Amino acid sequence: MNKNLIALAVAAATISSAATAAEVYSDEASSLAVGGRFEARALMQDTDTSSNKVTDKTRVRINVAGKTDITDGLYGTGFFEKEFQSANSDEDETRYAYAGIGGTYGRLVYGKADGSLGMLTDYTDIMSYHGNEAGNKLAAADRTENNLSYVGSFDMMGNNLTVKANYVFDNGENTDGYSLGAQYVMDMGLGFGLGYGEQDGQSAQDKTGEQLFGAISYTFGDFYVAGLYQDAQNTVVDTNLIEDSKGYELAASYTMGKTVFIATYNYLEDSNASSDEELRDSIAVDATHYFNKNFRAYASYKFNNLDKDVVGKKAASDEFVLGARYDF
């Protein structure tokens, strides 16, 4: 797969598949690559109806990435990815479906594409299964359809600056919105970013959701540490509209040979509740062993600190996941 197509796949948030995707067609101007994953996942947790219930979370993703050169500095691109659930076909999802143009100054696409705040939640969303509970994003700032999205990556004094902006058009229900984000990654291992999102139609009262994200990370040798903070108004958590929420996620990882150990802490609170009610409060740990670039196996455990008398047994249950993943 050529260098430009790899860059396309990375920008499309398919980093793991990009490493192994197969180029199935190529000529002087165009190329097409197919990739994806098979991922078996068994989730064990207590529920309201039984103890230590095992739920099949196995999934399959298939993606197709295309690129064609238009001029020396301009290209056309398209990307599609579908996820299939083995246990519940109602949860099958088209994750991406977009096309657009790109060049020296970035890429502009329309369709179902990423918003601008996922770039920041990726700082701490590094676990094989758990994590990213405090990174609750507005739909307009997340992966969504009817989305006009721009991303550009630039060299700034030998370091990398990435900027993202997107606008989600009204679907007839006054749900238009936008998000903006930027990150700066330095060669010495420090990275940081800031982003803002806003969206209408957050409730029957048509409230406007707003959220501000900040993220920072540092890589030194085999260690990686990162933090994410958000301050939001009128966002939806578990189908409930939360007028004022604040949260953060802390993440750390250590790579030892072909095995990666990760730990995260997630906390999200309803700031308007009389006692700052916790919406998320958990510690998660996992270990992933990479047998080669195509196959890995992992175990992930979440210690849930929520009060079951407040949120219910299932919502407050610990979780243990065993998984195996094959990328192609």
C-alpha positions as CSV (number, residue, x, y, z in Angstrom):
1,M,0.0,0.0,0.0
2,N,1.5,3.4,-1.0
3,K,2.4,6.1,1.4
4,N,-0.5,8.4,0.5
5,L,-3.1,5.6,1.0
6,I,-1.6,4.8,4.5
7,A,-2.0,8.5,5.4
8,L,-5.6,8.4,4.2
9,A,-6.4,5.3,6.3
10,V,-4.8,6.8,9.4
11,A,-6.8,10.0,8.9
12,A,-9.9,7.9,8.7
13,A,-9.3,6.6,12.2
14,T,-8.5,3.1,11.0
15,I,-4.9,3.0,12.3
16,S,-5.0,-0.7,13.2
17,S,-6.4,-1.8,9.9
18,A,-4.1,0.5,7.9
19,A,-1.1,-1.5,9.1
20,T,-2.5,-4.6,7.4
21,A,-5.0,-3.5,4.8
22,A,-4.5,-5.2,1.4
23,E,-4.2,-3.1,-1.8
24,V,-6.5,-4.9,-4.2
25,Y,-6.2,-2.5,-7.1
26,S,-3.6,0.0,-8.3
27,D,-2.8,1.9,-11.5
28,E,-0.8,5.0,-12.2
29,A,-3.4,7.3,-10.7
30,S,-5.7,5.3,-8.4
31,S,-5.6,2.7,-5.7
32,L,-8.1,0.7,-3.6
33,A,-7.4,-1.1,-0.3
34,V,-9.6,-3.5,1.8
35,G,-9.1,-4.0,5.5
36,G,-10.9,-4.7,8.8
37,R,-10.9,-7.0,11.8
38,F,-12.4,-10.1,13.3
39,E,-12.7,-9.5,17.1
40,A,-14.1,-12.1,19.5
41,R,-15.1,-10.6,22.9
42,A,-16.7,-12.2,26.0
43,L,-18.1,-9.8,28.6
44,M,-18.7,-11.1,32.1
45,Q,-20.7,-9.0,34.6
46,D,-23.4,-9.2,37.3
47,T,-26.9,-8.1,36.0
48,D,-30.3,-7.5,37.6
49,T,-31.5,-10.9,36.5
50,S,-28.5,-13.2,37.0
51,S,-24.9,-13.4,38.4
52,N,-21.8,-13.5,36.3
53,K,-23.7,-13.4,33.0
54,V,-21.5,-13.9,29.9
55,T,-22.5,-11.7,26.9
56,D,-21.1,-12.2,23.4
57,K,-19.7,-8.9,22.2
58,T,-18.0,-10.4,19.1
59,R,-17.8,-8.0,16.1
60,V,-16.5,-7.8,12.6
61,R,-15.4,-4.7,10.7
62,I,-14.9,-4.4,7.0
63,N,-13.5,-1.2,5.3
64,V,-12.7,-0.1,1.8
65,A,-10.4,2.9,1.1
66,G,-9.9,4.5,-2.3
67,K,-7.7,7.3,-3.6
68,T,-7.2,8.8,-7.0
69,D,-4.7,11.5,-8.0
70,I,-6.4,14.5,-9.8
71,T,-3.3,16.8,-10.1
72,D,0.1,16.9,-8.5
73,G,-1.3,18.5,-5.4
74,L,-4.9,17.3,-5.4
75,Y,-6.5,13.9,-4.9
76,G,-10.0,12.4,-4.5
77,T,-10.8,10.0,-1.7
78,G,-13.5,7.7,-0.4
79,F,-13.9,5.5,2.6
80,F,-16.5,3.0,3.9
81,E,-16.6,0.9,7.0
82,K,-19.3,-1.4,8.3
83,E,-19.4,-3.1,11.7
84,F,-21.4,-6.4,12.2
85,Q,-22.4,-7.8,15.6
86,S,-22.5,-11.5,16.0
87,A,-25.1,-11.6,18.8
88,N,-27.4,-8.7,17.8
89,S,-27.9,-7.7,14.2
90,D,-29.9,-4.6,15.4
91,E,-26.6,-3.2,16.5
92,D,-24.9,-3.5,13.1
93,E,-23.6,0.0,12.1
94,T,-22.2,1.8,9.2
95,R,-19.3,3.5,10.9
96,Y,-18.0,5.6,8.0
97,A,-19.3,6.5,4.5
98,Y,-17.8,9.6,2.9
99,A,-16.0,11.0,-0.1
100,G,-14.1,14.2,-0.8
101,I,-10.9,15.9,-1.9
102,G,-7.5,16.4,-0.3
103,G,-4.2,18.0,-1.0
104,T,-1.3,20.0,0.5
105,Y,-3.5,22.0,2.8
106,G,-5.7,19.2,4.2
107,R,-8.7,17.1,3.4
108,L,-12.4,18.0,3.1
109,V,-15.1,15.2,3.0
110,Y,-18.8,14.9,3.3
111,G,-20.9,12.0,4.6
112,K,-20.6,10.0,7.8
113,A,-17.2,11.0,9.1
114,D,-15.5,12.0,12.4
115,G,-16.2,15.1,14.3
116,S,-13.3,17.2,15.8
117,L,-13.2,16.1,19.4
118,G,-12.5,12.4,18.9
119,M,-8.9,13.5,18.2
120,L,-8.7,14.6,21.8
121,T,-10.5,11.7,23.5
122,D,-8.0,9.4,21.6
123,Y,-5.4,10.7,24.1
124,T,-6.9,8.5,26.8
125,D,-9.1,6.1,24.9
126,I,-6.3,3.6,24.5
127,M,-7.7,0.4,26.1
128,S,-8.6,-2.7,24.2
129,Y,-12.1,-2.6,25.6
130,H,-12.8,-0.3,28.6
131,G,-12.1,3.4,29.1
132,N,-13.4,6.6,27.4
133,E,-16.4,6.8,29.9
134,A,-15.6,10.5,30.7
135,G,-15.2,11.4,27.1
136,N,-18.9,11.6,26.4
137,K,-19.2,13.7,23.2
138,L,-22.0,15.6,21.5
139,A,-23.1,13.8,18.3
140,A,-21.8,16.7,16.2
141,A,-18.4,16.4,17.7
142,D,-18.3,12.6,17.3
143,R,-18.6,10.3,14.3
144,T,-21.9,11.2,12.6
145,E,-23.7,11.5,9.3
146,N,-24.6,14.6,7.3
147,N,-21.2,15.9,8.2
148,L,-18.9,18.2,6.3
149,S,-15.4,17.6,7.9
150,Y,-12.0,19.2,7.4
151,V,-8.6,17.9,8.7
152,G,-5.2,19.4,8.1
153,S,-1.7,18.4,9.4
154,F,1.1,20.9,9.2
155,D,4.8,21.1,10.2
156,M,5.4,23.8,12.7
157,M,9.0,24.4,13.8
158,G,9.8,20.7,13.3
159,N,6.7,19.6,15.3
160,N,3.2,18.6,14.1
161,L,0.1,20.7,14.3
162,T,-3.3,19.1,13.4
163,V,-6.4,21.1,13.1
164,K,-10.0,19.7,12.6
165,A,-13.3,21.4,12.0
166,N,-16.7,20.0,11.0
167,Y,-20.3,21.1,10.6
168,V,-23.3,18.8,10.9
169,F,-26.3,20.0,8.9
170,D,-29.8,20.1,10.3
171,N,-31.7,16.9,9.5
172,G,-35.1,18.5,9.9
173,E,-35.2,18.3,13.7
174,N,-33.1,21.3,14.5
175,T,-30.1,19.2,15.4
176,D,-27.3,21.1,13.5
177,G,-24.0,21.6,15.2
178,Y,-20.3,22.0,14.8
179,S,-17.0,21.3,16.5
180,L,-13.4,22.6,16.3
181,G,-10.2,21.0,17.6
182,A,-6.4,21.4,17.4
183,Q,-3.5,19.5,18.7
184,Y,0.3,20.1,18.8
185,V,2.6,17.2,19.1
186,M,6.3,17.8,19.8
187,D,9.2,15.6,18.9
188,M,10.3,15.4,22.5
189,G,7.2,13.4,23.4
190,L,4.8,16.0,24.6
191,G,1.4,16.5,23.0
192,F,-1.6,18.7,23.9
193,G,-4.9,19.7,22.4
194,L,-8.0,21.8,22.9
195,G,-11.5,21.6,21.3
196,Y,-15.0,22.9,21.5
197,G,-18.3,21.5,20.3
198,E,-21.9,22.9,20.1
199,Q,-25.2,21.3,19.0
200,D,-28.9,22.3,18.9
201,G,-31.8,20.1,19.7
202,Q,-30.5,18.4,22.8
203,S,-34.0,18.0,24.4
204,A,-37.7,18.5,23.8
205,Q,-37.0,22.1,24.9
206,D,-34.5,22.4,22.1
207,K,-31.6,23.3,24.4
208,T,-28.1,23.9,22.9
209,G,-25.4,21.5,24.1
210,E,-21.9,22.9,24.6
211,Q,-18.6,21.2,25.6
212,L,-15.0,22.1,26.0
213,F,-12.2,19.5,25.9
214,G,-8.6,19.7,26.9
215,A,-6.0,16.9,26.6
216,I,-2.3,16.4,27.2
217,S,0.0,13.4,26.8
218,Y,3.7,12.6,27.3
219,T,5.7,9.7,25.9
220,F,9.0,8.7,27.4
221,G,10.6,5.4,26.3
222,D,8.1,2.6,26.9
223,F,5.8,4.7,29.1
224,Y,2.9,6.8,28.0
225,V,0.7,9.0,30.3
226,A,-2.2,11.2,29.3
227,G,-5.1,13.2,30.7
228,L,-8.4,14.5,29.4
229,Y,-10.8,17.1,30.9
230,Q,-14.2,18.2,29.8
231,D,-16.7,20.8,30.9
232,A,-20.2,20.6,29.3
233,Q,-23.7,21.9,29.4
234,N,-26.8,20.2,28.1
235,T,-25.3,16.9,27.0
236,V,-27.0,13.5,27.0
237,V,-25.7,10.8,29.3
238,D,-27.5,7.4,29.3
239,T,-30.5,9.1,27.6
240,N,-30.7,11.7,30.3
241,L,-30.1,15.4,29.7
242,I,-27.5,16.7,32.1
243,E,-27.5,20.5,32.3
244,D,-24.0,20.9,33.7
245,S,-21.3,18.1,33.9
246,K,-17.6,17.9,34.4
247,G,-15.3,15.0,34.0
248,Y,-11.8,13.7,33.4
249,E,-9.9,10.6,32.4
250,L,-6.4,9.6,33.3
251,A,-4.5,7.0,31.3
252,A,-1.1,5.3,31.6
253,S,0.5,2.5,29.6
254,Y,3.7,0.5,29.7
255,T,5.0,-1.6,26.8
256,M,7.1,-4.6,27.7
257,G,8.2,-6.5,24.6
258,K,5.1,-7.5,22.7
259,T,2.8,-6.9,25.7
260,V,1.1,-3.6,26.6
261,F,-0.3,-2.9,30.1
262,I,-2.8,-0.1,30.5
263,A,-4.7,1.5,33.4
264,T,-7.3,4.3,33.3
265,Y,-9.4,6.2,35.7
266,N,-12.7,7.8,34.6
267,Y,-14.9,10.3,36.5
268,L,-17.9,12.3,35.3
269,E,-20.3,14.1,37.5
270,D,-23.6,16.0,37.4
271,S,-22.4,19.3,38.7
272,N,-26.0,20.6,39.3
273,A,-27.0,17.7,41.5
274,S,-27.2,18.5,45.2
275,S,-24.3,16.2,46.0
276,D,-22.4,16.3,42.7
277,E,-23.9,13.0,41.6
278,E,-21.4,10.6,39.9
279,L,-22.4,9.6,36.4
280,R,-19.1,7.7,35.8
281,D,-16.6,6.5,38.3
282,S,-14.3,3.6,37.4
283,I,-10.8,2.2,37.3
284,A,-9.9,-0.1,34.5
285,V,-6.8,-2.2,33.7
286,D,-6.0,-4.4,30.8
287,A,-3.1,-6.3,29.2
288,T,-2.8,-6.9,25.5
289,H,-0.3,-9.3,23.9
290,Y,0.6,-8.7,20.2
291,F,1.6,-12.1,18.7
292,N,2.3,-10.2,15.4
293,K,1.0,-7.2,13.5
294,N,-2.2,-9.1,12.6
295,F,-3.2,-10.9,15.8
296,R,-3.5,-9.9,19.5
297,A,-5.3,-11.2,22.6
298,Y,-6.3,-9.2,25.7
299,A,-7.9,-9.2,29.1
300,S,-9.6,-6.2,30.5
301,Y,-11.2,-5.5,33.9
302,K,-13.3,-2.6,35.1
303,F,-13.7,-1.8,38.8
304,N,-17.0,0.1,38.9
305,N,-17.2,2.6,41.8
306,L,-20.9,3.7,41.3
307,D,-23.4,3.0,44.0
308,K,-25.8,0.1,43.0
309,D,-28.5,1.5,45.3
310,V,-28.5,4.7,43.2
311,V,-27.9,3.4,39.6
312,G,-28.9,-0.3,39.8
313,K,-27.0,-3.5,40.0
314,K,-26.1,-3.8,36.3
315,A,-25.0,-0.1,35.9
316,A,-22.7,-0.5,39.0
317,S,-21.4,-3.9,38.2
318,D,-17.7,-4.7,37.6
319,E,-16.8,-6.1,34.2
320,F,-14.3,-8.6,32.9
321,V,-13.6,-9.0,29.2
322,L,-11.5,-11.6,27.3
323,G,-10.8,-10.9,23.7
324,A,-8.9,-12.0,20.6
325,R,-8.5,-9.8,17.5
326,Y,-7.3,-10.5,14.0
327,D,-6.6,-7.5,11.7
328,F,-6.5,-7.7,8.0
